[in-house]
């Protein structure tokens, strides 16, 4: 199944920061914060404004973006976890 976001939504694959270990103690995955970076896999067509004109999404596939700690919708597909979030909720593009 392929996922195609609609409107101004963006499909993001989260960047795995690795397991956290402090002083030889492994932190349980339930205690690890969600990554705040991800790679854009797909984008929607953009939003239609009140004036009837479509505003295209500015991020593109392959961009690495900075995400807020909470927000968006988690989606599971073929054993992987993705995030779908509105473009205006993204914080930055990382170069």
Secondary structure, DSSP 4 states (H G I P E B T S, - for coil): ------TTEEEEEEPP----EETTEEPPGGGSPPPSEEEEEEE---EE-TTS-EE--S--TT-EEE--SS-SEEEEETTEEEEEEEGGG--EEE-
